[in-house]
Amino acid sequence: LLITTLVGYLTASFMLSSLTSRYILEQQTIETVWTILPAIILIFLALPSLRLLYLLDEVGMSCLLTIKATGNQWYWGYEYSDFKGMEFDSYMLPEDTLEAGQYRLLEVDRRMVVPTKTDVRMLITSNDVIHSWAVPSLGVKVDAIPGRLNQTSFMATNEG
């Protein structure tokens, strides 16, 4: 708003002013100033925002449980890094095996289990294509991208 107002005022004052001379119309100094000044203002606005984004994305080191989720073509693989040999694959249930009350495309044969009131760190990656690991009730959604290890944390406050 500040930049738009400043540039609009300067433009209107030059266009409506009767005190024009060829030196004002042909000067590149004023054009340089009103090009660089908004850029400097935008940089000063962006730097605190970038710092806050970085701080919000940083996961604290106080997590008590770390789980690695690996997205595959039709299933997810989970590895509890804090426990030796604790890993499993979670496959969707076929539609013909669903019972009443179960959700199509959401029910799996083995669910990932996390303790309540515990900070959990999730490391999310993919083996083949871009996937999306999400638990809406926890407010978590992270993209699983091949060759990249994304990280998030959450705390389950309720059971279920």
DSSP file (Angstrom, degrees, kcal/mol; ACC not computed):
  #  RESIDUE AA STRUCTURE BP1 BP2  ACC     N-H-->O    O-->H-N    N-H-->O    O-->H-N    TCO  KAPPA ALPHA  PHI   PSI    X-CA   Y-CA   Z-CA
    1    1 A L     >        0   0    0      0, 0.0     4,-2.3     0, 0.0     5,-0.2   0.000 360.0 360.0 360.0 -40.5    0.0    0.0    0.0
    2    2 A L  H  >  +     0   0    0      2,-0.2     4,-2.4     1,-0.2     5,-0.2   0.922 360.0  45.7 -64.8 -44.3    2.9    2.3    0.9
    3    3 A I  H  > S+     0   0    0      2,-0.2     4,-2.7     1,-0.2     5,-0.3   0.919 113.3  49.2 -66.5 -44.0    4.7    1.7   -2.4
    4    4 A T  H  > S+     0   0    0      1,-0.2     4,-2.4     2,-0.2     5,-0.2   0.909 113.0  47.7 -62.3 -42.3    1.5    2.0   -4.5
    5    5 A T  H  X S+     0   0    0     -4,-2.3     4,-2.5     2,-0.2    -2,-0.2   0.924 113.3  47.6 -64.5 -45.0    0.6    5.3   -2.8
    6    6 A L  H  X S+     0   0    0     -4,-2.4     4,-2.4     2,-0.2    -2,-0.2   0.943 115.9  42.5 -63.8 -48.7    4.1    6.7   -3.2
    7    7 A V  H  X S+     0   0    0     -4,-2.7     4,-2.5     1,-0.2     5,-0.2   0.903 115.4  50.4 -66.4 -40.5    4.5    5.8   -6.9
    8    8 A G  H  X S+     0   0    0     -4,-2.4     4,-2.5    -5,-0.3     5,-0.2   0.898 111.3  48.5 -63.5 -40.7    0.9    6.9   -7.7
    9    9 A Y  H  X S+     0   0    0     -4,-2.5     4,-2.7    -5,-0.2    -2,-0.2   0.931 112.9  47.1 -65.1 -45.5    1.5   10.3   -6.0
   10   10 A L  H  X S+     0   0    0     -4,-2.4     4,-1.9     2,-0.2    -2,-0.2   0.912 114.1  47.7 -64.1 -41.3    4.7   10.9   -7.8
   11   11 A T  H  X S+     0   0    0     -4,-2.5     4,-2.2     2,-0.2    -2,-0.2   0.933 114.3  46.1 -64.2 -46.0    3.2    9.9  -11.2
   12   12 A A  H  X S+     0   0    0     -4,-2.5     4,-2.5     1,-0.2     5,-0.2   0.896 111.3  52.2 -64.8 -40.2    0.1   12.1  -10.6
   13   13 A S  H  X S+     0   0    0     -4,-2.7     4,-1.0     1,-0.2    -1,-0.2   0.887 112.2  45.2 -67.3 -36.2    2.2   15.1   -9.5
   14   14 A F  H  < S+     0   0    0     -4,-1.9    -1,-0.2    -5,-0.2    -2,-0.2   0.874 116.3  45.8 -71.9 -36.0    4.4   14.9  -12.5
   15   15 A M  H  < S+     0   0    0     -4,-2.2    -2,-0.2     1,-0.2    -1,-0.2   0.861 119.4  38.8 -76.0 -34.0    1.5   14.5  -14.9
   16   16 A L  H  < S+     0   0    0     -4,-2.5     2,-0.2    -5,-0.2    -1,-0.2   0.564  91.7 105.4 -93.7  -9.2   -0.7   17.2  -13.4
   17   17 A S     <  -     0   0    0     -4,-1.0     3,-0.1    -5,-0.2    -4,-0.0  -0.497  55.1-158.3 -75.2 138.7    2.0   19.7  -12.7
   18   18 A S  S    S+     0   0    0     -2,-0.2     2,-1.3     1,-0.2    -1,-0.1   0.531  78.5  84.9 -89.7  -7.1    2.2   22.7  -15.0
   19   19 A L        +     0   0    0      2,-0.0     2,-0.4    -5,-0.0    -1,-0.2  -0.549  61.7 146.6 -93.9  69.8    5.8   23.3  -14.0
   20   20 A T        +     0   0    0     -2,-1.3     2,-0.3    -3,-0.1    -5,-0.0  -0.818  21.1 178.0-106.2 146.4    7.4   20.9  -16.5
   21   21 A S     >  -     0   0    0     -2,-0.4     4,-1.9     1,-0.0     3,-0.4  -0.929  43.6-108.6-137.9 165.2   10.7   21.3  -18.1
   22   22 A R  H  > S+     0   0    0     -2,-0.3     4,-1.3     1,-0.2    -1,-0.0   0.771 116.5  60.3 -68.4 -22.5   12.7   19.2  -20.5
   23   23 A Y  H  4 S+     0   0    0      2,-0.2     4,-0.3     1,-0.2    -1,-0.2   0.866 106.6  45.6 -71.6 -35.6   15.2   18.4  -17.7
   24   24 A I  H >4 S+     0   0    0     -3,-0.4     3,-0.7     1,-0.2    -2,-0.2   0.904 114.4  48.2 -71.6 -40.4   12.5   16.8  -15.5
   25   25 A L  H 3< S+     0   0    0     -4,-1.9    -2,-0.2     1,-0.2    -1,-0.2   0.763 116.9  41.9 -71.7 -24.3   11.0   14.8  -18.4
   26   26 A E  T 3< S+     0   0    0     -4,-1.3     2,-0.4    -5,-0.2    -1,-0.2   0.309  85.6 114.8-107.0   8.8   14.4   13.5  -19.6
   27   27 A Q    <>  -     0   0    0     -3,-0.7     4,-0.5    -4,-0.3     3,-0.0  -0.664  41.6-170.8 -87.9 131.4   16.1   12.6  -16.3
   28   28 A Q  H  > S+     0   0    0     -2,-0.4     4,-2.3     2,-0.1     5,-0.2   0.580  76.5  79.2 -88.5 -12.0   16.8    9.0  -15.5
   29   29 A T  H  > S+     0   0    0      1,-0.2     4,-2.4     2,-0.2    -1,-0.1   0.933  94.4  45.6 -63.2 -46.3   17.7    9.8  -11.9
   30   30 A I  H  > S+     0   0    0      1,-0.2     4,-2.5     2,-0.2    -1,-0.2   0.873 112.3  52.1 -66.5 -35.6   14.1   10.0  -10.8
   31   31 A E  H  X S+     0   0    0     -4,-0.5     4,-0.6     2,-0.2    -1,-0.2   0.892 110.3  48.9 -65.9 -38.7   13.3    6.8  -12.7
   32   32 A T  H >X S+     0   0    0     -4,-2.3     4,-2.5     2,-0.2     3,-0.6   0.912 111.5  49.7 -65.3 -42.2   16.2    5.1  -11.0
   33   33 A V  H 3X S+     0   0    0     -4,-2.4     4,-2.7     1,-0.2    -2,-0.2   0.934 111.2  46.6 -65.0 -46.4   15.1    6.3   -7.5
   34   34 A W  H 3< S+     0   0    0     -4,-2.5    -1,-0.2     1,-0.2    -2,-0.2   0.509 115.2  48.6 -81.8   1.1   11.5    5.2   -7.9
   35   35 A T  H <X S+     0   0    0     -3,-0.6     4,-0.9    -4,-0.6    -2,-0.2   0.788 117.7  38.0 -93.4 -42.5   12.6    1.8   -9.2
   36   36 A I  H  X S+     0   0    0     -4,-2.5     4,-2.4     2,-0.2     5,-0.2   0.866 108.6  62.4 -77.7 -37.1   15.2    1.1   -6.5
   37   37 A L  H  X S+     0   0    0     -4,-2.7     4,-2.2    -5,-0.3     5,-0.2   0.920 104.9  45.4 -60.1 -47.8   13.2    2.6   -3.5
   38   38 A P  H  > S+     0   0    0      0, 0.0     4,-2.5     0, 0.0    -1,-0.2   0.877 111.8  54.3 -62.9 -33.9   10.3    0.1   -3.8
   39   39 A A  H  X S+     0   0    0     -4,-0.9     4,-2.0     2,-0.2    -2,-0.2   0.914 108.9  47.4 -64.5 -41.2   12.8   -2.7   -4.2
   40   40 A I  H  X S+     0   0    0     -4,-2.4     4,-2.2     2,-0.2    -1,-0.2   0.909 111.5  50.8 -65.6 -41.7   14.5   -1.7   -0.9
   41   41 A I  H  X S+     0   0    0     -4,-2.2     4,-1.6     1,-0.2    -2,-0.2   0.913 109.7  50.6 -62.1 -42.1   11.2   -1.4    0.9
   42   42 A L  H  X S+     0   0    0     -4,-2.5     4,-2.2     1,-0.2    -1,-0.2   0.874 108.4  52.3 -64.2 -37.2   10.2   -4.9   -0.3
   43   43 A I  H  X S+     0   0    0     -4,-2.0     4,-2.2     1,-0.2    -1,-0.2   0.927 108.8  49.7 -64.4 -43.6   13.5   -6.3    0.9
   44   44 A F  H  < S+     0   0    0     -4,-2.2    -1,-0.2     1,-0.2    -2,-0.2   0.807 113.7  47.1 -65.7 -28.4   13.0   -4.8    4.4
   45   45 A L  H  X S+     0   0    0     -4,-1.6     4,-0.8    -5,-0.2    -1,-0.2   0.838 113.8  47.8 -76.9 -33.7    9.5   -6.3    4.4
   46   46 A A  H  X S+     0   0    0     -4,-2.2     4,-2.6     1,-0.2     5,-0.2   0.848  97.9  66.7 -79.4 -35.0   10.7   -9.7    3.3
   47   47 A L  H  X S+     0   0    0     -4,-2.2     4,-1.9     1,-0.2    -1,-0.2   0.910 103.0  43.9 -60.0 -47.5   13.6  -10.3    5.6
   48   48 A P  H  > S+     0   0    0      0, 0.0     4,-2.2     0, 0.0    -1,-0.2   0.881 114.2  52.6 -64.1 -34.3   11.6  -10.6    8.9
   49   49 A S  H  X S+     0   0    0     -4,-0.8     4,-2.5     2,-0.2    -2,-0.2   0.910 108.4  49.2 -66.6 -42.1    9.0  -12.8    7.1
   50   50 A L  H  X S+     0   0    0     -4,-2.6     4,-2.2     2,-0.2    -1,-0.2   0.888 110.0  51.9 -63.9 -38.7   11.7  -15.2    5.9
   51   51 A R  H  X S+     0   0    0     -4,-1.9     4,-2.3    -5,-0.2    -2,-0.2   0.924 110.9  47.4 -62.7 -44.4   13.2  -15.4    9.4
   52   52 A L  H  X S+     0   0    0     -4,-2.2     4,-2.4     2,-0.2    -2,-0.2   0.901 110.4  52.0 -65.1 -40.6    9.8  -16.2   10.8
   53   53 A L  H  X S+     0   0    0     -4,-2.5     4,-1.6     1,-0.2    -1,-0.2   0.906 110.6  48.7 -61.4 -40.9    9.2  -18.9    8.1
   54   54 A Y  H  X S+     0   0    0     -4,-2.2     4,-1.1     1,-0.2    -2,-0.2   0.917 112.3  47.8 -64.5 -43.6   12.5  -20.5    8.9
   55   55 A L  H  < S+     0   0    0     -4,-2.3    -2,-0.2     1,-0.2    -1,-0.2   0.864 111.5  50.4 -67.2 -35.7   11.8  -20.5   12.7
   56   56 A L  H  < S+     0   0    0     -4,-2.4    -1,-0.2     1,-0.2    -2,-0.2   0.815 110.6  49.5 -71.2 -29.9    8.3  -22.0   12.2
   57   57 A D  H  < S+     0   0    0     -4,-1.6     2,-0.4    -5,-0.2    -1,-0.2   0.685  87.1 101.4 -82.9 -18.8    9.6  -24.8   10.0
   58   58 A E     <  -     0   0    0     -4,-1.1     2,-0.5    -3,-0.2    94,-0.0  -0.525  66.5-143.8 -73.1 125.4   12.4  -25.8   12.3
   59   59 A V        -     0   0    0     -2,-0.4    -2,-0.1     1,-0.1    -1,-0.1  -0.765  21.1-118.7 -90.3 130.6   11.5  -28.9   14.3
   60   60 A G    >   -     0   0    0     -2,-0.5     3,-0.6     1,-0.1    -1,-0.1  -0.195  12.1-125.2 -66.1 159.4   12.8  -28.9   17.9
   61   61 A M  T 3  S+     0   0    0      1,-0.2    -1,-0.1     3,-0.0    -2,-0.0   0.349  92.7  88.4 -86.6   6.8   15.2  -31.6   19.1
   62   62 A S  T 3   +     0   0    0      2,-0.0    57,-0.2     0, 0.0    -1,-0.2   0.262  53.9 130.8 -90.8  13.9   13.0  -32.6   22.0
   63   63 A C    <   -     0   0    0     -3,-0.6    57,-0.2     1,-0.1     3,-0.1  -0.475  42.7-161.9 -69.7 134.6   11.0  -35.2   20.0
   64   64 A L  S    S+     0   0    0     55,-1.5     2,-0.4    -2,-0.2    56,-0.2   0.647  73.4  38.6 -91.5 -17.2   10.7  -38.5   21.8
   65   65 A L  E     -a  120   0A   0     54,-1.3    56,-3.1    50,-0.0     2,-0.5  -0.999  62.9-163.9-139.1 133.9    9.8  -40.6   18.8
   66   66 A T  E     -a  121   0A   0     -2,-0.4    15,-1.2    54,-0.2    16,-0.7  -0.974   9.0-177.1-120.0 129.1   11.0  -40.5   15.2
   67   67 A I  E     -aB 122  80A   0     54,-2.7    56,-2.8    -2,-0.5     2,-0.6  -0.987  14.0-151.3-126.3 132.8    9.1  -42.3   12.4
   68   68 A K  E     -aB 123  79A   0     11,-2.8    11,-2.0    -2,-0.4     2,-0.5  -0.916  10.9-164.8-104.4 123.1   10.2  -42.4    8.8
   69   69 A A  E     -aB 124  78A   0     54,-3.1    56,-2.4    -2,-0.6     2,-0.5  -0.930   2.1-167.4-108.7 125.9    7.4  -42.7    6.3
   70   70 A T  E     -aB 125  77A   0      7,-3.1     7,-2.7    -2,-0.5     2,-0.4  -0.958  13.3-141.4-117.0 120.3    8.3  -43.8    2.7
   71   71 A G  E     +aB 126  76A   0     54,-2.6    56,-2.7    -2,-0.5    57,-0.6  -0.652  22.9 178.4 -83.1 130.9    5.7  -43.4    0.0
   72   72 A N        -     0   0    0      3,-2.6     3,-0.1    -2,-0.4     0, 0.0  -0.668  47.7 -82.6-120.0 178.7    5.5  -46.2   -2.6
   73   73 A Q  S    S+     0   0    0      1,-0.2     3,-0.1    -2,-0.2    -2,-0.0   0.888 120.2   0.5 -54.2 -48.6    3.2  -46.6   -5.6
   74   74 A W  S    S+     0   0    0      1,-0.0    18,-0.7    18,-0.0     2,-0.3   0.211 129.1  36.0-128.7  15.6    0.2  -48.1   -3.7
   75   75 A Y  E     - C   0  91A   0     16,-0.1    -3,-2.6    -3,-0.1     2,-0.4  -0.975  67.3-119.4-158.3 169.2    1.4  -48.3   -0.1
   76   76 A W  E     -BC  71  90A   0     14,-1.8    14,-3.4    -2,-0.3     2,-0.5  -0.922  18.1-148.8-115.0 142.0    3.3  -46.5    2.7
   77   77 A G  E     -BC  70  89A   0     -7,-2.7    -7,-3.1    -2,-0.4     2,-0.4  -0.940  13.8-161.7-109.2 133.2    6.3  -48.0    4.5
   78   78 A Y  E     -BC  69  88A   0     10,-3.2    10,-2.2    -2,-0.5     2,-0.4  -0.927   8.4-174.5-118.5 139.4    6.9  -47.0    8.1
   79   79 A E  E     -BC  68  87A   0    -11,-2.0   -11,-2.8    -2,-0.4     2,-1.1  -0.972  17.3-150.4-134.9 118.2   10.1  -47.3   10.1
   80   80 A Y  E >   -B   67   0A   0      6,-2.9     3,-1.5    -2,-0.4     6,-0.4  -0.769  14.8-167.3 -86.3 100.9   10.3  -46.5   13.8
   81   81 A S  T 3  S+     0   0    0    -15,-1.2    -1,-0.2    -2,-1.1   -14,-0.1   0.749  79.7  61.4 -66.6 -25.3   13.9  -45.4   14.0
   82   82 A D  T 3  S+     0   0    0    -16,-0.7     2,-0.4    -3,-0.1    -1,-0.3   0.630 102.4  58.0 -77.6 -12.1   14.2  -45.5   17.8
   83   83 A F  S X  S-     0   0    0     -3,-1.5     3,-1.3     3,-0.2     2,-0.2  -0.973  90.2-118.1-121.8 131.0   13.4  -49.2   17.9
   84   84 A K  T 3  S+     0   0    0     -2,-0.4     3,-0.1     1,-0.2    -3,-0.1  -0.460  93.1   0.3 -70.0 132.8   15.5  -51.8   16.1
   85   85 A G  T 3  S+     0   0    0     -2,-0.2     2,-1.2     1,-0.2    -1,-0.2   0.603  88.0 137.0  70.4  13.4   13.7  -53.8   13.4
   86   86 A M    <   +     0   0    0     -3,-1.3    -6,-2.9    -6,-0.4     2,-0.3  -0.705  29.9 120.8 -95.5  87.0   10.4  -52.0   13.9
   87   87 A E  E     +C   79   0A   0     -2,-1.2     2,-0.3    -8,-0.2    -8,-0.2  -0.995  28.1 163.9-146.1 149.7    9.3  -51.4   10.3
   88   88 A F  E     -C   78   0A   0    -10,-2.2   -10,-3.2    -2,-0.3     2,-0.4  -0.978  31.8-115.9-157.4 164.0    6.2  -52.4    8.3
   89   89 A D  E     -C   77   0A   0     -2,-0.3     2,-0.6   -12,-0.2   -12,-0.2  -0.863  20.0-149.0-107.3 144.5    4.3  -51.7    5.1
   90   90 A S  E     -C   76   0A   0    -14,-3.4   -14,-1.8    -2,-0.4     2,-0.3  -0.941  17.1-172.2-119.0 109.6    0.7  -50.4    5.2
   91   91 A Y  E     -C   75   0A   0     -2,-0.6    18,-2.3   -16,-0.2    19,-0.3  -0.747  27.2-109.4-102.3 146.6   -1.5  -51.4    2.2
   92   92 A M  B     -F  108   0B   0    -18,-0.7    16,-0.3    -2,-0.3    -1,-0.1  -0.423  36.3-114.1 -67.5 147.5   -5.0  -50.2    1.4
   93   93 A L        -     0   0    0     14,-2.4    12,-0.4    -2,-0.1    14,-0.2  -0.656  32.3-110.1 -81.4 139.0   -7.8  -52.7    1.9
   94   94 A P    >   -     0   0    0      0, 0.0     3,-1.5     0, 0.0     4,-0.4  -0.325  27.1-115.2 -64.3 153.3   -9.6  -53.8   -1.2
   95   95 A E  G >  S+     0   0    0      1,-0.3     3,-1.1     2,-0.2    -2,-0.0   0.834 112.4  59.0 -60.9 -34.6  -13.2  -52.6   -1.6
   96   96 A D  G 3  S+     0   0    0      1,-0.2    -1,-0.3     0, 0.0    -3,-0.0   0.627 103.8  52.3 -74.6 -10.4  -14.7  -56.0   -1.4
   97   97 A T  G <  S+     0   0    0     -3,-1.5    -1,-0.2     2,-0.1    -2,-0.2   0.435  82.2 117.1-100.9  -0.5  -13.1  -56.6    2.1
   98   98 A L    <   -     0   0    0     -3,-1.1     2,-0.2    -4,-0.4     3,-0.1  -0.419  53.4-146.8 -70.9 141.5  -14.5  -53.4    3.7
   99   99 A E    >   -     0   0    0      1,-0.1     3,-1.8    -2,-0.1     2,-0.1  -0.532  39.4 -69.3 -97.8 170.8  -16.9  -53.7    6.6
  100  100 A A  T 3  S+     0   0    0      1,-0.2    -1,-0.1    -2,-0.2     3,-0.1  -0.380 121.7  22.1 -62.3 133.4  -19.7  -51.4    7.4
  101  101 A G  T 3  S+     0   0    0      1,-0.3    -1,-0.2    -2,-0.1     2,-0.2   0.291  93.2 121.5  93.1  -9.6  -18.5  -48.0    8.6
  102  102 A Q    <   -     0   0    0     -3,-1.8     2,-0.4     1,-0.0    -1,-0.3  -0.626  62.7-119.9 -87.9 149.2  -15.0  -48.3    7.0
  103  103 A Y    >>  -     0   0    0     -2,-0.2     4,-1.4    -3,-0.1     3,-1.3  -0.729  21.2-119.6 -95.1 132.8  -13.9  -45.7    4.5
  104  104 A R  T 34 S+     0   0    0     -2,-0.4    -1,-0.0     1,-0.2    -9,-0.0  -0.468  97.1   7.7 -67.8 137.4  -13.0  -46.6    0.9
  105  105 A L  T 34 S+     0   0    0    -12,-0.4    -1,-0.2    -2,-0.2   -13,-0.0   0.453 123.1  70.4  68.4   4.5   -9.4  -45.7    0.0
  106  106 A L  T <4 S+     0   0    0     -3,-1.3     2,-0.3   -13,-0.1    -2,-0.2   0.582  72.5  90.8-119.3 -19.2   -8.6  -44.8    3.6
  107  107 A E     <  -     0   0    0     -4,-1.4   -14,-2.4   -14,-0.2     2,-0.3  -0.609  54.8-173.4 -83.7 139.5   -8.6  -48.1    5.4
  108  108 A V  B     -F   92   0B   0     -2,-0.3   -16,-0.2   -16,-0.3     3,-0.2  -0.847  33.5-124.0-128.7 163.6   -5.3  -50.0    5.6
  109  109 A D  S    S+     0   0    0    -18,-2.3     2,-0.4    -2,-0.3   -17,-0.1   0.841 102.0  26.3 -78.5 -33.2   -4.2  -53.4    6.9
  110  110 A R  S    S-     0   0    0    -19,-0.3    -1,-0.3    -3,-0.0     2,-0.3  -0.983  78.6-153.0-132.6 121.8   -1.6  -52.1    9.3
  111  111 A R        -     0   0    0     -2,-0.4     2,-0.4    -3,-0.2    -4,-0.0  -0.646  21.8-113.2 -94.5 149.2   -2.0  -48.6   10.8
  112  112 A M        -     0   0    0     -2,-0.3     2,-0.4   -22,-0.0    -1,-0.0  -0.672  35.8-155.6 -75.7 130.8    0.8  -46.4   12.1
  113  113 A V        +     0   0    0     -2,-0.4    -1,-0.0     0, 0.0     0, 0.0  -0.928  14.8 178.9-115.3 132.2    0.4  -46.1   15.9
  114  114 A V        -     0   0    0     -2,-0.4     2,-0.1     6,-0.0     6,-0.0  -0.964  30.0-111.5-128.3 148.3    1.8  -43.1   17.9
  115  115 A P    >   -     0   0    0      0, 0.0     3,-0.6     0, 0.0    41,-0.5  -0.421  35.4-110.5 -74.9 154.2    1.5  -42.5   21.6
  116  116 A T  T 3  S+     0   0    0      1,-0.2    41,-0.2    39,-0.1     3,-0.1  -0.491  94.8  17.9 -82.0 155.9   -0.6  -39.6   22.9
  117  117 A K  T 3  S+     0   0    0     39,-3.3     2,-0.4     1,-0.2    -1,-0.2   0.841  98.7 117.7  52.7  41.1    0.9  -36.5   24.5
  118  118 A T  S <  S-     0   0    0     -3,-0.6    38,-0.6    38,-0.3     2,-0.4  -1.000  70.7-116.4-135.9 134.4    4.3  -37.2   23.0
  119  119 A D  E     - D   0 155A   0     -2,-0.4   -55,-1.5   -57,-0.2   -54,-1.3  -0.581  35.7-166.5 -70.8 124.5    6.3  -35.1   20.5
  120  120 A V  E     -aD  65 154A   0     34,-2.7    34,-2.0    -2,-0.4     2,-0.5  -0.958  10.0-154.4-118.1 129.0    6.6  -37.2   17.3
  121  121 A R  E     -aD  66 153A   0    -56,-3.1   -54,-2.7    -2,-0.5     2,-0.5  -0.894  10.7-158.6-101.1 128.8    9.0  -36.3   14.5
  122  122 A M  E     -aD  67 152A   0     30,-3.2    30,-2.1    -2,-0.5     2,-0.5  -0.932   6.7-164.2-109.6 128.2    8.0  -37.6   11.0
  123  123 A L  E     -aD  68 151A   0    -56,-2.8   -54,-3.1    -2,-0.5     2,-0.5  -0.963  17.9-168.3-106.9 122.3   10.6  -37.9    8.3
  124  124 A I  E     +aD  69 150A   0     26,-3.1    26,-2.7    -2,-0.5    21,-0.3  -0.943  18.1 144.9-123.7 129.4    8.8  -38.3    5.0
  125  125 A T  E     -a   70   0A   0    -56,-2.4   -54,-2.6    -2,-0.5     2,-0.3  -0.851  31.0-130.0-146.3-178.4   10.2  -39.3    1.6
  126  126 A S  E     -ae  71 146A   0     19,-0.7    21,-0.7    22,-0.3   -54,-0.2  -0.968   6.9-155.3-140.4 154.1    9.2  -41.2   -1.5
  127  127 A N  S    S+     0   0    0    -56,-2.7   -55,-0.2    -2,-0.3    -1,-0.1   0.722  88.5   2.4 -97.3 -27.1   10.6  -44.0   -3.6
  128  128 A D  S    S+     0   0    0    -57,-0.6     2,-0.2     1,-0.4   -56,-0.1   0.723 118.6   2.6-129.5 -62.6    8.9  -43.3   -7.0
  129  129 A V  S    S-     0   0    0    -58,-0.1    -1,-0.4    16,-0.1     2,-0.4  -0.712  85.8 -70.5-128.0 176.9    6.5  -40.4   -7.5
  130  130 A I        +     0   0    0     -2,-0.2     2,-0.2    15,-0.1    15,-0.2  -0.576  55.0 177.3 -73.9 127.1    5.3  -37.4   -5.4
  131  131 A H  E     -G  144   0C   0     13,-2.4    13,-2.8    -2,-0.4     2,-0.4  -0.735  24.4-131.4-119.8 171.5    2.9  -38.5   -2.6
  132  132 A S  E     -G  143   0C   0     11,-0.3     2,-0.7    -2,-0.2    11,-0.2  -0.968  10.9-160.7-130.4 117.7    1.2  -36.6    0.1
  133  133 A W  E     +G  142   0C   0      9,-2.9     9,-2.8    -2,-0.4     2,-0.4  -0.865  27.8 165.0 -97.4 117.3    1.3  -37.8    3.7
  134  134 A A  E     -G  141   0C   0     -2,-0.7     7,-0.2     7,-0.2    -2,-0.1  -0.991  33.3-179.9-140.9 142.0   -1.6  -36.2    5.6
  135  135 A V  E >>> -G  140   0C   0      5,-2.5     5,-1.7    -2,-0.4     3,-1.6  -0.822  14.1-170.3-133.2  93.7   -3.5  -36.6    8.9
  136  136 A P  G >45S+     0   0    0      0, 0.0     3,-0.8     0, 0.0    -1,-0.1   0.821  82.1  60.6 -59.5 -33.5   -6.1  -33.9    8.9
  137  137 A S  G 345S+     0   0    0      1,-0.3     0, 0.0     2,-0.1     0, 0.0   0.750 110.4  42.3 -68.3 -20.9   -7.2  -34.4   12.5
  138  138 A L  G <45S-     0   0    0     -3,-1.6    -1,-0.3     2,-0.2    17,-0.2   0.500 113.0-118.7 -97.2  -6.5   -3.6  -33.6   13.6
  139  139 A G  T <<5 +     0   0    0     -3,-0.8     2,-0.4    -4,-0.7    -2,-0.1   0.845  68.3 136.7  73.5  33.8   -3.3  -30.7   11.1
  140  140 A V  E   < +G  135   0C   0     -5,-1.7    -5,-2.5    12,-0.0     2,-0.3  -0.952  19.2 156.4-120.5 131.5   -0.4  -32.3    9.3
  141  141 A K  E     +G  134   0C   0     -2,-0.4     2,-0.4    -7,-0.2    -7,-0.2  -0.869  10.3 168.2-152.3 118.6    0.2  -32.5    5.6
  142  142 A V  E     -G  133   0C   0     -9,-2.8    -9,-2.9    -2,-0.3     2,-0.3  -0.990  31.1-124.5-134.0 139.2    3.6  -33.0    4.0
  143  143 A D  E     -G  132   0C   0     -2,-0.4     2,-0.7   -11,-0.2   -11,-0.3  -0.661  16.6-143.6 -83.4 136.9    4.6  -33.9    0.5
  144  144 A A  E     -G  131   0C   0    -13,-2.8   -13,-2.4    -2,-0.3   -19,-0.2  -0.905  24.3-177.5-100.8 114.3    6.8  -36.9   -0.1
  145  145 A I    >   -     0   0    0     -2,-0.7     3,-2.0     3,-0.4   -19,-0.7  -0.938  31.7-107.6-118.7 132.2    9.2  -36.2   -2.9
  146  146 A P  B 3  S+e  126   0A   0      0, 0.0   -19,-0.1     0, 0.0     3,-0.1  -0.334 104.5  14.2 -59.0 133.2   11.7  -38.7   -4.3
  147  147 A G  T 3  S+     0   0    0    -21,-0.7     2,-0.4     1,-0.2   -20,-0.1   0.479 110.8  94.0  82.3   2.5   15.3  -37.8   -3.3
  148  148 A R    <   -     0   0    0     -3,-2.0     2,-0.7   -22,-0.2    -3,-0.4  -0.986  61.9-148.9-130.1 139.3   14.2  -35.3   -0.6
  149  149 A L        -     0   0    0     -2,-0.4     2,-0.2   -24,-0.1   -24,-0.2  -0.901  18.6-167.6-108.8 105.3   13.7  -35.9    3.1
  150  150 A N  E     -D  124   0A   0    -26,-2.7   -26,-3.1    -2,-0.7     2,-0.4  -0.621   4.9-156.2 -91.2 152.9   10.9  -33.7    4.5
  151  151 A Q  E     +D  123   0A   0     -2,-0.2     2,-0.3   -28,-0.2   -28,-0.2  -0.980  19.9 156.2-134.4 139.9   10.4  -33.3    8.2
  152  152 A T  E     -D  122   0A   0    -30,-2.1   -30,-3.2    -2,-0.4     2,-0.3  -0.952  20.8-146.9-149.9 168.7    7.5  -32.3   10.4
  153  153 A S  E     +D  121   0A   0     -2,-0.3     2,-0.3   -32,-0.2   -32,-0.2  -0.973  17.1 167.3-139.7 156.2    6.4  -32.8   14.0
  154  154 A F  E     -D  120   0A   0    -34,-2.0   -34,-2.7    -2,-0.3     2,-0.4  -0.968  25.1-137.3-156.6 168.0    3.1  -33.2   15.8
  155  155 A M  E     -D  119   0A   0     -2,-0.3     2,-0.7   -36,-0.2   -36,-0.1  -0.972  16.7-141.7-134.8 119.9    1.6  -34.2   19.1
  156  156 A A        +     0   0    0    -38,-0.6   -39,-3.3   -41,-0.5   -38,-0.3  -0.713  20.1 179.1 -80.4 117.4   -1.5  -36.4   19.3
  157  157 A T        +     0   0    0     -2,-0.7     2,-0.3   -41,-0.2    -1,-0.2   0.735  64.0  42.6 -92.4 -24.1   -3.6  -35.1   22.2
  158  158 A N  S    S-     0   0    0    -42,-0.0     2,-0.2     0, 0.0   -41,-0.1  -0.864  83.7-113.2-121.2 155.1   -6.5  -37.5   21.8
  159  159 A E              0   0    0     -2,-0.3    -2,-0.1     1,-0.2     0, 0.0  -0.518 360.0 360.0 -80.4 154.0   -6.7  -41.2   21.2
  160  160 A G              0   0    0     -2,-0.2    -1,-0.2     0, 0.0     0, 0.0   0.419 360.0 360.0 115.9 360.0   -8.2  -42.5   18.0
